[in-house]
């Protein structure tokens, strides 16, 4: 994968997140599920213990799927409560073979892209590159972790400017996972990244590599 194509490939999950956040909320039906399947049932989206899918805040379209997760207790989807202060979790899944060729060797190029003006504009909730700072980028195995600060408006949900995002490939799809902190109930210092790592682990367990036929 060429560096020039990295930004284009990653725009899909970012745009899917932005479009979903701007879309009208669908009617909530029944209790919130622990998991949903997207992209033709190819990928399962599920969160750490205590988190359920907010169907009213989730959407799927040609550009991919955006899934919003929150406290099961708040959404009426189960008895379990998240450990500690609940956060806002998001998952963006791009369709088809969007993750083809993406591995740890591409992470330095990805980090450079996200530090650039074009990359920061793509990450910004308002599209303004000046509102976003890439505070940290590190790779752990085949996952790229980003610590970002987005000072633009947070949309319907008020969230803290700083948040963590993970980029990985599951079943050939590029998957972007995020952990955001409620502005009125912020996560304790240092809690966001471990929660994101737990989110990554749950997603991997729910989407094991399929054996070749």
C-alpha positions as CSV (number, residue, x, y, z in Angstrom):
1,X,0.0,0.0,0.0
2,X,1.5,3.4,-1.0
3,X,1.6,6.2,1.5
4,X,-0.5,8.4,-0.8
5,X,-3.3,5.8,-0.7
6,X,-3.4,5.4,3.1
7,X,-5.3,8.6,3.8
8,X,-7.9,7.8,1.2
9,X,-8.4,4.3,2.5
10,X,-8.9,5.6,6.1
11,X,-11.4,8.3,5.1
12,X,-14.2,5.8,4.8
13,X,-14.5,4.9,8.5
14,X,-13.9,8.5,9.6
15,X,-16.7,9.7,7.2
16,X,-18.9,6.9,8.3
17,X,-18.5,8.0,11.9
18,X,-19.3,11.6,11.0
19,X,-22.3,10.8,8.9
20,X,-23.7,8.5,11.5
21,X,-23.3,11.2,14.2
22,X,-25.2,13.7,12.0
23,X,-27.9,11.2,10.9
24,X,-31.4,11.4,12.6
25,X,-31.7,8.9,15.4
26,X,-33.7,5.8,14.7
27,X,-36.4,4.6,17.1
28,X,-35.1,2.5,19.9
29,X,-36.7,-0.9,19.8
30,X,-36.6,-3.1,22.9
31,X,-33.5,-3.5,25.0
32,X,-30.0,-2.8,23.7
33,X,-28.2,-5.8,22.4
34,X,-24.7,-6.9,23.5
35,X,-23.6,-7.3,19.8
36,X,-24.6,-6.6,16.2
37,X,-23.3,-8.0,12.9
38,X,-22.4,-5.6,10.0
39,X,-21.2,-5.8,6.4
40,X,-23.5,-8.7,5.5
41,X,-23.0,-10.4,8.9
42,X,-19.2,-10.6,8.2
43,X,-18.1,-8.7,11.3
44,X,-19.4,-8.8,14.8
45,X,-19.3,-5.6,16.8
46,X,-19.3,-6.0,20.6
47,X,-17.8,-4.2,23.5
48,X,-16.2,-4.9,26.9
49,X,-18.4,-6.3,29.7
50,X,-21.1,-3.9,30.7
51,X,-21.4,-2.2,27.3
52,X,-24.3,-2.6,24.9
53,X,-25.1,-1.3,21.4
54,X,-27.0,1.9,21.1
55,X,-29.1,1.2,18.0
56,X,-30.5,4.7,17.9
57,X,-27.0,6.1,17.5
58,X,-25.7,3.4,15.0
59,X,-26.0,3.3,11.2
60,X,-24.8,1.4,8.2
61,X,-24.6,2.4,4.6
62,X,-22.5,1.9,1.4
63,X,-19.4,3.6,3.0
64,X,-19.5,1.3,6.0
65,X,-21.0,0.8,9.4
66,X,-20.8,2.9,12.5
67,X,-21.8,1.4,15.8
68,X,-22.2,3.4,19.1
69,X,-21.9,1.6,22.4
70,X,-22.8,2.8,25.9
71,X,-23.5,1.5,29.4
72,X,-25.9,-1.5,29.3
73,X,-27.5,-0.2,32.5
74,X,-28.2,3.2,30.8
75,X,-29.5,1.6,27.6
76,X,-31.7,-1.0,29.3
77,X,-29.7,-3.9,27.7
78,X,-28.5,-5.9,30.6
79,X,-27.7,-6.1,34.2
80,X,-24.0,-5.7,33.9
81,X,-22.4,-2.3,34.5
82,X,-19.1,-1.2,33.1
83,X,-16.3,-1.2,35.6
84,X,-15.6,2.3,36.8
85,X,-16.9,5.4,35.0
86,X,-18.8,4.5,31.8
87,X,-17.5,5.8,28.5
88,X,-18.7,6.3,24.9
89,X,-17.4,3.6,22.6
90,X,-17.6,3.6,18.8
91,X,-16.7,1.2,16.1
92,X,-16.4,2.0,12.4
93,X,-16.1,-0.9,9.9
94,X,-15.4,-0.4,6.2
95,X,-16.8,-2.9,3.8
96,X,-15.3,-5.7,1.7
97,X,-11.5,-6.0,1.5
98,X,-10.8,-2.5,2.9
99,X,-8.0,-3.9,5.1
100,X,-6.1,-5.6,2.4
101,X,-2.4,-4.8,2.6
102,X,-2.6,-3.0,6.0
103,X,-0.2,-4.2,8.6
104,X,2.3,-2.9,11.1
105,X,4.7,-1.9,8.3
106,X,2.2,0.7,7.2
107,X,1.7,2.3,10.7
108,X,4.6,4.9,10.4
109,X,3.0,6.2,7.2
110,X,-0.4,6.2,8.8
111,X,0.9,8.2,11.8
112,X,2.5,10.7,9.4
113,X,-0.7,11.0,7.5
114,X,-2.8,11.7,10.7
115,X,-0.3,14.3,11.8
116,X,-0.6,16.1,8.4
117,X,-3.2,18.8,7.7
118,X,-5.3,16.5,5.5
119,X,-5.2,13.7,8.1
120,X,-6.2,16.0,11.0
121,X,-9.0,17.5,8.9
122,X,-10.4,14.0,8.2
123,X,-10.3,13.2,11.9
124,X,-11.9,16.4,13.0
125,X,-15.6,16.4,13.8
126,X,-15.9,19.8,12.2
127,X,-13.5,19.1,9.3
128,X,-11.1,21.7,10.7
129,X,-7.5,20.5,10.8
130,X,-6.5,23.1,13.3
131,X,-9.0,21.7,15.9
132,X,-7.2,18.3,16.1
133,X,-3.8,17.4,17.6
134,X,-2.2,14.0,17.3
135,X,-0.8,13.7,20.8
136,X,0.6,10.1,20.5
137,X,0.8,7.3,18.1
138,X,2.1,3.8,18.9
139,X,1.8,0.4,17.5
140,X,1.3,-2.8,19.5
141,X,1.5,-5.8,17.4
142,X,-0.9,-5.4,14.5
143,X,-2.9,-2.5,16.2
144,X,-2.2,1.2,15.8
145,X,-3.2,3.3,18.8
146,X,-3.7,7.0,18.5
147,X,-4.3,9.5,21.3
148,X,-6.1,12.5,19.8
149,X,-7.3,15.9,21.0
150,X,-10.3,17.2,19.1
151,X,-11.5,20.7,20.2
152,X,-14.3,20.9,17.7
153,X,-17.9,20.6,18.7
154,X,-18.8,17.1,19.9
155,X,-22.2,16.7,18.2
156,X,-25.2,15.4,20.1
157,X,-23.1,13.9,22.9
158,X,-20.8,16.2,24.9
159,X,-17.4,14.5,25.1
160,X,-13.9,15.4,26.4
161,X,-11.6,16.7,23.7
162,X,-9.0,14.0,24.3
163,X,-9.8,10.4,23.3
164,X,-8.1,7.2,22.1
165,X,-8.6,5.4,18.8
166,X,-7.4,2.0,17.6
167,X,-7.0,0.9,14.0
168,X,-6.8,-2.8,13.1
169,X,-7.9,-5.3,10.5
170,X,-10.6,-8.0,11.2
171,X,-11.7,-10.5,8.6
172,X,-10.2,-8.3,5.9
173,X,-12.0,-5.2,7.0
174,X,-10.5,-2.1,8.3
175,X,-11.9,-1.4,11.8
176,X,-11.6,1.8,13.8
177,X,-12.4,1.6,17.5
178,X,-12.6,4.7,19.8
179,X,-13.1,5.4,23.5
180,X,-14.4,8.8,24.4
181,X,-15.1,10.3,27.8
182,X,-18.4,12.0,28.8
183,X,-17.7,15.7,29.4
184,X,-19.8,15.7,32.6
185,X,-18.5,12.3,33.8
186,X,-14.9,12.1,32.6
187,X,-12.9,8.9,32.8
188,X,-10.1,8.8,35.4
189,X,-6.7,9.7,34.1
190,X,-5.1,6.8,32.3
191,X,-8.3,4.8,32.1
192,X,-9.2,5.3,28.4
193,X,-6.4,3.3,26.8
194,X,-6.8,0.1,28.9
195,X,-10.6,0.3,28.1
196,X,-9.7,0.6,24.4
197,X,-7.4,-2.4,24.7
198,X,-10.2,-4.4,26.3
199,X,-12.4,-3.3,23.4
200,X,-9.8,-4.5,20.9
201,X,-9.6,-7.9,22.7
202,X,-13.4,-8.4,22.7
203,X,-13.6,-7.6,19.0
204,X,-10.8,-10.0,18.2
205,X,-12.4,-12.7,20.2
206,X,-15.7,-12.2,18.4
207,X,-14.1,-12.2,15.0
208,X,-11.5,-15.0,14.9
209,X,-9.6,-15.6,11.7
210,X,-11.5,-18.0,9.5
211,X,-9.7,-21.1,8.2
212,X,-9.1,-21.1,4.4
213,X,-11.4,-23.5,2.5
